[in-house]
Amino acid sequence: MGFIHIGETIRMLRKERGISQEKLVAGLKGILTRESLSNIERGKNRTSFHVLDIIFDRLGAPAWNFFHHPLTDEEAAAVNMKSQFREAVAANNRNECKRLLGEMANMTIFNNELLQENLKCQATFILMPSSATPPPPPDYEKAEALLLQAIKITHSDFNIANIPRYLLTETDRLIISMLSETMFEQSKKDEAIEVLTQLAENARNNIFDAYERTRALSTILFNLSQRLGQTSLFEQSMTVAEEAIALNKKYRNYSINTPKLLYNIACCLKELDVDWRNNERIKQCLHDSYFGMRMFGRISDAEIIRAGAARRFDITLPI
């Protein structure tokens, strides 16, 4: 696609979403001005792929759909290996993961997103359960170091204490979510919760497309709700879960997170209500969680919820 067509695409998407040039460049001081954006839209100015990635991310349309940075043969092979790696992780096949990581390590890659994905894959491998008996604990510190290295590929000055100031891509957000997980497992629970709180604020302020913002926030808020519940902050956990569910409902984001969040709300209500056995909302949340999982075709997960309802709440859900 020619550069002038990229500009036309940006203008078309911006107008479709009712976003002014001023709003699109808000907070991009030193990166993009309204005048520069106007020139890009008219095909008069060129800019870096990273800036285009930020623009399209704010518009809720991944840049790769419109502007394909040419990949080398090795980078194209790395994309394929990333897909194979995900499948191996899902199958808990550590040997295959290790083989793929070895092949990726010998590749020459210049694409920043693929470099980030490579480091994320290495961290994922470290966090996978070991087949040894007894299994050793994962090296969370090493995984954290790899994830920080990954985020600094696109943000060399990255400061985990000031996440809202960064213009993050979807890959950046996934890496930071994983980073919070490694921190939580190292007993840095308050720091991990703060990271997710800031990440949610970043998504609220920097993704203008309502559906894409909801999709990103749904996952972040789900993780945040889980972590708050695990630290016995039940009221906060329930508030965050309710926000995520309301967003999903408003923008029709049919996410597997919704039934999980409903189960989490039931667990929080049990901790907060001394008369929880007579709490009708608990029963409704468990019912909706169970049938929500079945609607998504997640029968085994639905049965886990049904078993949890019987064991933890003494409630028998219908089959």
QUILINRA-V218275 format. One record per residue. RES is the residue in one small letter. BURIAL is # if it has 9 or more other ideal C-beta (glycine too) atoms within 8 Angstrom, else .. D_LAST is the distance of its C-alpha to the last C-alpha in Angstrom with 2 decimals. Layout:
res=RES burial=BURIAL d_last=D_LAST
res=RES burial=BURIAL d_last=D_LAST
This chain:
res=m burial=. d_last=52.82
res=g burial=. d_last=56.11
res=f burial=. d_last=56.38
res=i burial=. d_last=57.39
res=h burial=. d_last=54.15
res=i burial=# d_last=52.18
res=g burial=# d_last=53.99
res=e burial=# d_last=53.23
res=t burial=# d_last=49.53
res=i burial=# d_last=49.51
res=r burial=# d_last=51.29
res=m burial=. d_last=48.97
res=l burial=# d_last=45.78
res=r burial=# d_last=47.41
res=k burial=. d_last=48.41
res=e burial=. d_last=45.05
res=r burial=# d_last=43.48
res=g burial=. d_last=46.32
res=i burial=# d_last=47.50
res=s burial=. d_last=51.24
res=q burial=# d_last=53.21
res=e burial=. d_last=53.92
res=k burial=. d_last=50.26
res=l burial=# d_last=49.39
res=v burial=# d_last=52.09
res=a burial=. d_last=51.49
res=g burial=. d_last=51.49
res=l burial=# d_last=52.88
res=k burial=. d_last=56.38
res=g burial=. d_last=58.25
res=i burial=. d_last=55.76
res=l burial=# d_last=55.86
res=t burial=. d_last=57.87
res=r burial=. d_last=57.52
res=e burial=. d_last=60.70
res=s burial=# d_last=59.44
res=l burial=# d_last=56.15
res=s burial=# d_last=58.21
res=n burial=# d_last=60.30
res=i burial=# d_last=57.27
res=e burial=# d_last=55.84
res=r burial=. d_last=59.24
res=g burial=. d_last=59.54
res=k burial=. d_last=62.54
res=n burial=. d_last=61.11
res=r burial=. d_last=59.26
res=t burial=. d_last=57.00
res=s burial=. d_last=55.06
res=f burial=. d_last=51.68
res=h burial=. d_last=50.32
res=v burial=# d_last=51.38
res=l burial=# d_last=49.88
res=d burial=# d_last=46.60
res=i burial=# d_last=46.64
res=i burial=# d_last=47.52
res=f burial=# d_last=44.76
res=d burial=# d_last=42.20
res=r burial=# d_last=43.23
res=l burial=# d_last=42.85
res=g burial=# d_last=39.32
res=a burial=# d_last=40.44
res=p burial=. d_last=40.83
res=a burial=# d_last=44.46
res=w burial=. d_last=43.72
res=n burial=. d_last=42.66
res=f burial=# d_last=46.24
res=f burial=# d_last=48.59
res=h burial=. d_last=48.34
res=h burial=. d_last=50.37
res=p burial=. d_last=51.69
res=l burial=# d_last=50.15
res=t burial=# d_last=52.23
res=d burial=. d_last=51.17
res=e burial=# d_last=50.10
res=e burial=# d_last=48.04
res=a burial=# d_last=46.33
res=a burial=# d_last=45.57
res=a burial=# d_last=44.24
res=v burial=# d_last=41.75
res=n burial=. d_last=40.47
res=m burial=# d_last=40.38
res=k burial=# d_last=38.38
res=s burial=. d_last=35.64
res=q burial=# d_last=35.89
res=f burial=# d_last=35.79
res=r burial=. d_last=32.48
res=e burial=. d_last=30.97
res=a burial=# d_last=32.52
res=v burial=# d_last=31.15
res=a burial=. d_last=27.56
res=a burial=. d_last=28.18
res=n burial=. d_last=29.90
res=n burial=. d_last=33.00
res=r burial=# d_last=35.77
res=n burial=. d_last=38.50
res=e burial=# d_last=37.87
res=c burial=# d_last=37.70
res=k burial=# d_last=40.99
res=r burial=. d_last=42.61
res=l burial=# d_last=41.72
res=l burial=# d_last=42.99
res=g burial=. d_last=46.20
res=e burial=# d_last=46.77
res=m burial=# d_last=46.12
res=a burial=. d_last=48.57
res=n burial=. d_last=51.33
res=m burial=# d_last=50.89
res=t burial=. d_last=53.17
res=i burial=# d_last=51.07
res=f burial=. d_last=52.49
res=n burial=# d_last=49.51
res=n burial=. d_last=48.39
res=e burial=. d_last=44.71
res=l burial=# d_last=44.63
res=l burial=# d_last=46.55
res=q burial=# d_last=43.95
res=e burial=# d_last=41.09
res=n burial=# d_last=42.98
res=l burial=# d_last=43.25
res=k burial=# d_last=39.57
res=c burial=# d_last=38.68
res=q burial=# d_last=40.97
res=a burial=# d_last=39.31
res=t burial=# d_last=35.82
res=f burial=# d_last=37.09
res=i burial=# d_last=38.43
res=l burial=# d_last=35.12
res=m burial=# d_last=33.17
res=p burial=. d_last=32.23
res=s burial=. d_last=34.96
res=s burial=. d_last=34.59
res=a burial=. d_last=37.31
res=t burial=. d_last=36.78
res=p burial=. d_last=36.71
res=p burial=. d_last=35.94
res=p burial=. d_last=38.54
res=p burial=. d_last=37.52
res=p burial=# d_last=37.75
res=d burial=. d_last=41.08
res=y burial=# d_last=39.86
res=e burial=. d_last=43.47
res=k burial=. d_last=44.27
res=a burial=# d_last=41.18
res=e burial=# d_last=42.20
res=a burial=. d_last=45.72
res=l burial=# d_last=44.55
res=l burial=# d_last=42.42
res=l burial=# d_last=45.38
res=q burial=# d_last=47.56
res=a burial=# d_last=45.20
res=i burial=# d_last=45.21
res=k burial=# d_last=48.98
res=i burial=# d_last=49.44
res=t burial=# d_last=48.89
res=h burial=# d_last=49.86
res=s burial=. d_last=52.69
res=d burial=. d_last=53.14
res=f burial=# d_last=49.48
res=n burial=. d_last=49.19
res=i burial=# d_last=45.79
res=a burial=. d_last=46.99
res=n burial=. d_last=47.52
res=i burial=# d_last=44.66
res=p burial=. d_last=44.81
res=r burial=. d_last=48.27
res=y burial=# d_last=47.20
res=l burial=# d_last=46.32
res=l burial=# d_last=43.30
res=t burial=# d_last=41.81
res=e burial=# d_last=38.13
res=t burial=# d_last=39.06
res=d burial=# d_last=40.87
res=r burial=# d_last=37.85
res=l burial=# d_last=35.61
res=i burial=# d_last=38.35
res=i burial=# d_last=38.76
res=s burial=# d_last=35.04
res=m burial=# d_last=35.29
res=l burial=# d_last=38.48
res=s burial=# d_last=36.78
res=e burial=# d_last=34.28
res=t burial=# d_last=37.22
res=m burial=# d_last=38.94
res=f burial=# d_last=35.98
res=e burial=. d_last=35.71
res=q burial=# d_last=39.46
res=s burial=. d_last=38.99
res=k burial=. d_last=40.46
res=k burial=# d_last=37.56
res=d burial=. d_last=39.56
res=e burial=# d_last=41.10
res=a burial=# d_last=37.79
res=i burial=# d_last=36.37
res=e burial=. d_last=39.65
res=v burial=# d_last=39.46
res=l burial=# d_last=36.04
res=t burial=# d_last=37.30
res=q burial=# d_last=40.37
res=l burial=# d_last=38.46
res=a burial=# d_last=36.38
res=e burial=# d_last=39.70
res=n burial=# d_last=41.13
res=a burial=# d_last=38.37
res=r burial=# d_last=38.73
res=n burial=. d_last=42.48
res=n burial=# d_last=42.99
res=i burial=# d_last=40.39
res=f burial=# d_last=41.42
res=d burial=# d_last=38.91
res=a burial=. d_last=36.07
res=y burial=# d_last=33.29
res=e burial=# d_last=34.60
res=r burial=# d_last=35.15
res=t burial=# d_last=31.57
res=r burial=# d_last=30.27
res=a burial=# d_last=32.54
res=l burial=# d_last=31.93
res=s burial=# d_last=28.13
res=t burial=# d_last=28.37
res=i burial=# d_last=31.22
res=l burial=# d_last=29.68
res=f burial=# d_last=26.40
res=n burial=# d_last=28.58
res=l burial=# d_last=30.71
res=s burial=# d_last=27.88
res=q burial=# d_last=26.62
res=r burial=# d_last=30.20
res=l burial=# d_last=30.93
res=g burial=# d_last=27.96
res=q burial=. d_last=29.10
res=t burial=. d_last=32.52
res=s burial=. d_last=31.26
res=l burial=# d_last=32.28
res=f burial=# d_last=29.17
res=e burial=. d_last=30.63
res=q burial=. d_last=31.91
res=s burial=# d_last=28.70
res=m burial=# d_last=26.77
res=t burial=. d_last=29.58
res=v burial=# d_last=29.51
res=a burial=# d_last=25.73
res=e burial=# d_last=26.09
res=e burial=# d_last=29.01
res=a burial=# d_last=27.14
res=i burial=# d_last=24.22
res=a burial=. d_last=26.88
res=l burial=# d_last=28.79
res=n burial=# d_last=25.90
res=k burial=. d_last=25.17
res=k burial=. d_last=28.90
res=y burial=# d_last=29.67
res=r burial=. d_last=26.42
res=n burial=# d_last=25.97
res=y burial=. d_last=22.44
res=s burial=# d_last=22.17
res=i burial=. d_last=19.58
res=n burial=# d_last=21.27
res=t burial=# d_last=19.81
res=p burial=# d_last=16.26
res=k burial=# d_last=18.19
res=l burial=# d_last=20.63
res=l burial=# d_last=18.17
res=y burial=# d_last=16.95
res=n burial=# d_last=20.69
res=i burial=# d_last=21.50
res=a burial=# d_last=19.13
res=c burial=# d_last=20.95
res=c burial=# d_last=24.28
res=l burial=# d_last=23.69
res=k burial=# d_last=23.01
res=e burial=. d_last=26.36
res=l burial=# d_last=28.21
res=d burial=# d_last=27.15
res=v burial=. d_last=28.38
res=d burial=. d_last=26.32
res=w burial=# d_last=23.11
res=r burial=. d_last=21.05
res=n burial=. d_last=21.87
res=n burial=# d_last=21.50
res=e burial=. d_last=19.32
res=r burial=# d_last=19.60
res=i burial=# d_last=17.92
res=k burial=# d_last=14.79
res=q burial=. d_last=15.05
res=c burial=# d_last=15.76
res=l burial=# d_last=12.80
res=h burial=# d_last=10.46
res=d burial=# d_last=12.65
res=s burial=# d_last=12.94
res=y burial=# d_last=9.35
res=f burial=# d_last=9.12
res=g burial=# d_last=12.75
res=m burial=# d_last=12.32
res=r burial=# d_last=10.06
res=m burial=. d_last=12.84
res=f burial=. d_last=15.38
res=g burial=. d_last=14.00
res=r burial=# d_last=13.79
res=i burial=. d_last=10.83
res=s burial=. d_last=12.63
res=d burial=# d_last=13.34
res=a burial=# d_last=9.86
res=e burial=. d_last=9.15
res=i burial=. d_last=12.50
res=i burial=# d_last=11.66
res=r burial=# d_last=8.72
res=a burial=. d_last=11.41
res=g burial=# d_last=14.02
res=a burial=# d_last=12.56
res=a burial=# d_last=12.62
res=r burial=. d_last=15.96
res=r burial=. d_last=17.82
res=f burial=# d_last=16.71
res=d burial=. d_last=15.51
res=i burial=# d_last=12.50
res=t burial=. d_last=9.13
res=l burial=# d_last=6.50
res=p burial=. d_last=3.80
res=i burial=. d_last=0.00
